[in-house]
Amino acid sequence: MKGLTRRRLLLAGAWACALPLAAPGRLLAAASGAGEGARVLTATDVHVSDYPTVEAVRWFGQALRERTGGRLDIRLYHSGQLGRESEAIDMARFGAIDITRVYSGALNNAFPLTRALCLPYVFDSVQHMRHALDNGVADEVLRGFESRDLVGLAVYDSGARCFYNTKHPIVVPRDLHGLKLRVASSDIFIQLVRLLGANPTPMSLGDTFSGMETHMIDGAENNMRSFHSSRHFEAARFWSETGHSHAPDILLVSRRTFEALSPPDRRLLLETARASVDVMRRHWDASEERARQAVLAAGVQANEVDMDAFRAAARPLREQYLRDPAIAGLHQRIRALA
């Protein structure tokens, strides 16, 4: 029980009491307005209601309803209503929730193959990332979840991650020296920030704004869409286009839930989840540009960086992880698709 939040304990306890009586989805059928016998799957996301991944899962649920005549449905809890990503991963593993969208960096320790997607400068661009994911890379990573009580449904991309801070523009790595930066709880990102000369501070996305306002941290790294939706631009006025990672998001379903479905419904779930990737990408491309225009209009200073200097500074970290043959093999496939 060590490290569990009160919210997670309450949720886990509530579900544990209910699980012997019925599967999680069925318990929510009446609350969602679904018909008798309908299977309602719970889905979670920490992002806000109009975030592209939330919109994609919303479409996913609508498509399931239409294709099954309402027999399968999804009830979506966005904005972190059911806890943080780390909590959602464990609740899905134990069957307390059905579906969750998780940032791949949060999966690195438990699912080592996801590290290949998070390494600095492994992807050259969003286009390269999508091309690689669509040509076997996503399938290979998703198969790796089966060993830990989860089933991989789809890989959603999440743009280019860049540094932003409250102090000054970042042009070369030495401009990061001494800055305290929020990072996700991922060894790769902690090591990268430290390698670049900054002080990594792992914390949740929800705590980052107050961290900058109270000067606990000086900045963070994330994609433009999250920079805007989290309103971090109100505290951090300097955005630097480092593009140091294109680590994507991953949509997962509890193995317990998946195996409770009939074989045809399992196939339908997988097919519909994969179809939601294009929905997510359309929402992403449109909303990312709107987010960029909004933060620039609000007075954020955006600047280009010395990309060669950042690539060179990050190379030792990439080489360290490529000593793992599995990661090296996947990295080779990704680079061949550049």
C-alpha positions in Angstrom: 0.0 0.0 0.0 3.0 2.3 0.3 2.7 5.4 -2.0 -0.9 5.0 -2.8 -3.0 8.1 -2.7 -6.2 8.4 -0.7 -8.1 8.7 -4.0 -6.5 5.5 -5.4 -7.2 3.6 -2.2 -10.8 4.6 -2.2 -11.3 3.7 -5.8 -9.4 0.4 -5.5 -11.5 -0.5 -2.5 -14.8 0.4 -4.1 -14.0 -1.6 -7.2 -12.6 -4.6 -5.2 -16.0 -4.8 -3.4 -17.8 -4.7 -6.7 -15.7 -7.0 -8.9 -16.9 -10.3 -7.5 -20.4 -9.4 -8.5 -19.8 -8.0 -12.0 -17.3 -6.7 -14.4 -16.5 -2.9 -14.1 -18.2 -2.0 -17.3 -21.4 -3.7 -16.4 -21.6 -1.9 -13.1 -21.7 1.4 -15.0 -24.4 0.4 -17.5 -27.3 1.8 -15.5 -25.5 5.0 -14.7 -24.7 5.7 -18.3 -28.2 5.1 -19.6 -27.2 2.0 -21.6 -29.8 -0.7 -22.2 -30.1 -3.9 -20.2 -27.3 -6.2 -21.0 -25.1 -3.5 -22.4 -21.4 -3.6 -21.6 -20.1 -0.2 -20.6 -16.4 0.2 -20.4 -14.8 2.9 -18.3 -12.0 4.9 -19.9 -9.8 7.5 -18.3 -7.5 10.4 -19.3 -5.8 13.1 -17.4 -6.3 15.6 -20.2 -9.2 18.1 -20.6 -12.4 17.4 -22.4 -11.4 18.8 -25.8 -7.9 17.3 -25.8 -7.2 15.2 -29.0 -6.8 12.0 -27.1 -10.0 12.5 -25.2 -11.9 13.4 -28.5 -10.5 10.2 -30.0 -11.7 8.0 -27.2 -15.0 9.7 -27.3 -15.3 8.8 -31.0 -14.2 5.3 -30.1 -17.1 4.9 -27.7 -19.6 6.4 -30.3 -18.3 4.0 -33.0 -18.7 1.0 -30.6 -22.3 2.0 -29.8 -23.1 2.3 -33.5 -21.5 -0.9 -34.6 -23.1 -3.0 -31.8 -26.4 -1.3 -31.6 -25.6 -0.1 -28.1 -24.4 -3.4 -26.8 -20.9 -2.0 -26.2 -20.2 1.5 -25.0 -17.5 3.6 -23.3 -18.0 5.9 -20.4 -15.1 8.4 -20.5 -13.7 10.2 -17.4 -11.4 13.0 -18.5 -9.5 15.7 -16.7 -8.0 13.3 -14.2 -11.3 12.5 -12.6 -10.2 9.0 -11.6 -6.6 10.0 -10.7 -3.2 10.4 -12.2 -1.7 8.3 -15.0 0.4 6.1 -12.7 -2.8 5.3 -10.8 -4.7 4.6 -13.9 -2.1 2.1 -15.1 -2.4 0.0 -11.9 -6.2 0.2 -11.9 -6.3 -1.1 -15.4 -3.9 -3.9 -14.7 -6.1 -5.1 -11.8 -9.3 -4.6 -13.7 -10.6 -1.7 -11.6 -11.0 0.4 -14.8 -11.2 -0.8 -18.4 -9.4 1.6 -20.7 -6.8 4.3 -20.1 -4.7 6.6 -22.3 -1.1 6.9 -20.9 2.0 8.9 -21.9 4.6 6.4 -23.0 7.2 7.9 -20.7 5.2 6.7 -17.7 5.4 3.2 -19.0 9.2 3.0 -19.6 10.1 1.1 -16.4 7.4 -1.5 -16.5 7.5 -2.0 -20.3 11.1 -1.5 -21.5 10.3 -1.5 -25.2 8.5 1.8 -24.9 11.9 3.4 -24.2 12.7 3.1 -27.9 9.8 5.6 -28.5 11.0 8.1 -25.9 14.7 8.4 -26.6 15.9 11.8 -27.6 15.9 12.6 -31.3 14.9 9.0 -32.3 12.2 10.6 -34.6 13.1 13.4 -37.0 9.6 14.9 -37.1 5.9 14.2 -36.5 5.6 12.9 -40.0 8.5 10.4 -39.4 6.9 9.3 -36.2 3.6 8.6 -37.7 5.1 6.8 -40.7 7.1 4.6 -38.4 4.2 3.8 -36.1 2.0 2.9 -39.1 4.6 0.6 -40.5 5.0 -2.0 -37.8 6.6 -0.1 -34.9 3.3 0.5 -33.1 2.3 -3.2 -33.4 5.6 -4.3 -32.0 5.4 -2.0 -29.0 1.7 -2.9 -28.3 2.5 -6.6 -28.2 4.8 -6.0 -25.3 2.0 -5.1 -22.9 0.5 -8.6 -22.8 3.0 -9.8 -20.2 1.7 -7.3 -17.5 -2.1 -7.7 -17.5 -2.7 -5.1 -20.2 -3.5 -5.2 -23.9 -2.3 -2.5 -26.2 -5.1 -1.0 -28.3 -3.4 1.9 -30.2 -0.6 4.4 -30.2 -1.6 8.0 -30.3 1.1 10.5 -31.1 1.6 13.7 -29.1 3.7 16.1 -31.1 7.2 17.3 -30.4 8.2 17.9 -26.8 10.1 21.1 -26.1 11.5 23.1 -23.1 9.7 26.1 -21.6 10.7 28.2 -18.6 10.2 31.4 -16.6 13.7 32.8 -17.0 15.1 33.1 -20.5 15.2 31.6 -24.1 17.0 28.3 -24.5 19.2 28.3 -27.6 22.1 25.9 -26.7 22.3 23.2 -24.0 24.3 25.4 -21.6 21.3 27.8 -21.4 19.6 25.0 -19.4 22.4 24.9 -16.8 21.0 25.4 -13.3 17.3 25.5 -14.2 15.0 23.3 -12.2 12.7 21.6 -14.6 9.6 19.4 -14.1 9.9 16.0 -15.8 7.6 13.0 -16.0 8.6 10.1 -13.7 10.7 8.4 -16.4 14.3 7.6 -16.1 15.0 8.7 -19.7 13.7 12.2 -19.2 15.3 12.5 -15.8 18.6 11.5 -17.3 18.2 13.7 -20.3 17.5 16.8 -18.4 20.4 16.1 -16.0 22.7 15.4 -19.0 21.8 18.8 -20.5 22.8 20.5 -17.3 19.4 21.2 -15.7 18.1 19.9 -12.4 15.2 17.4 -13.1 12.3 17.5 -10.7 9.8 14.7 -11.2 6.2 15.8 -10.5 2.7 15.3 -11.9 1.4 17.5 -14.7 -1.2 18.9 -12.4 1.3 20.2 -9.9 3.5 21.9 -12.5 1.7 25.3 -12.8 1.8 25.9 -9.0 5.4 24.7 -9.0 6.4 27.5 -11.4 4.3 30.1 -9.7 5.9 29.4 -6.3 9.4 29.1 -7.9 9.8 25.5 -6.8 10.7 24.9 -10.4 11.7 27.1 -13.3 10.0 25.3 -16.1 9.2 22.0 -17.8 9.1 20.1 -21.0 6.0 19.1 -23.0 4.2 19.5 -26.3 2.6 22.7 -27.4 -1.0 21.4 -27.0 -0.4 20.5 -23.3 1.6 23.7 -22.7 -1.6 25.6 -23.7 -4.3 23.4 -22.2 -2.5 23.2 -18.8 -2.2 27.0 -19.0 1.5 26.7 -18.2 2.1 29.6 -20.7 0.7 32.0 -18.1 3.7 31.2 -15.9 6.4 30.3 -18.3 6.9 32.9 -21.0 9.8 31.3 -22.9 9.2 28.4 -25.3 12.2 26.9 -27.1 11.8 24.5 -30.1 14.2 21.8 -28.9 11.9 19.0 -30.2 14.0 16.6 -28.1 11.4 13.9 -28.0 8.3 12.7 -29.9 7.3 10.2 -27.2 3.7 9.2 -28.1 0.7 8.2 -26.0 -0.6 4.7 -25.7 -4.2 3.5 -25.4 -4.5 0.4 -23.2 -7.3 -2.0 -22.0 -7.3 -4.3 -19.0 -6.5 -7.8 -20.0 -9.2 -8.9 -17.6 -11.7 -6.8 -19.5 -10.4 -7.9 -22.9 -10.6 -11.6 -22.1 -14.1 -11.3 -20.8 -15.3 -10.2 -24.3 -16.2 -12.6 -27.0 -13.7 -13.2 -29.8 -15.7 -11.1 -32.3 -16.0 -8.2 -29.7 -12.2 -8.4 -29.1 -11.6 -8.0 -32.8 -14.1 -5.1 -32.9 -12.5 -3.4 -30.0 -9.0 -3.6 -31.6 -10.2 -2.5 -35.0 -12.2 0.5 -33.7 -9.3 1.6 -31.4 -6.9 1.5 -34.4 -9.4 3.5 -36.5 -9.5 6.2 -33.7 -5.8 7.0 -34.4 -6.7 9.0 -37.5 -9.4 10.8 -35.5 -6.8 11.7 -32.9 -4.4 13.0 -35.5 -6.9 15.2 -37.2 -7.8 16.8 -33.9 -4.2 17.0 -32.9 -3.1 18.9 -36.1 -5.9 21.4 -35.9 -5.7 22.0 -32.1 -1.9 22.2 -32.0 -1.9 25.1 -34.5 -4.6 26.9 -32.5 -2.7 26.4 -29.3 0.5 27.8 -30.9 -1.3 30.9 -32.1 -3.0 31.4 -28.7 0.2 31.3 -26.6 2.0 33.6 -29.0 -0.9 36.0 -28.9 -0.6 35.9 -25.1 3.0 37.1 -25.3 5.0 33.9 -25.1 8.4 34.2 -26.8 9.2 31.2 -29.0 12.7 30.7 -30.4 14.6 28.2 -32.6 17.6 26.4 -31.1 20.9 25.0 -32.2 19.6 21.6 -33.0 23.0 20.1 -33.8 24.2 21.1 -30.3 21.2 19.4 -28.7 21.5 16.3 -30.7 25.2 16.0 -29.8 24.5 16.6 -26.1 21.8 13.9 -26.1 23.8 11.3 -28.0 25.4 9.6 -25.0 22.0 8.9 -23.5 20.7 7.3 -26.7 23.8 5.2 -27.0 23.4 4.0 -23.4 19.9 2.6 -24.1 20.8 1.1 -27.5 23.0 -1.4 -25.7 19.8 -3.3 -25.1 19.4 -5.5 -28.2 15.5 -5.2 -28.2 15.6 -1.4 -28.0 18.4 -1.3 -30.6 16.4 -3.5 -33.0 13.3 -1.3 -32.8 15.5 1.9 -33.1 17.0 0.5 -36.3 13.5 -0.1 -37.7 12.5 3.5 -36.8 15.6 5.0 -38.3 15.1 3.0 -41.5 11.7 4.6 -41.9 13.0 8.2 -41.6 
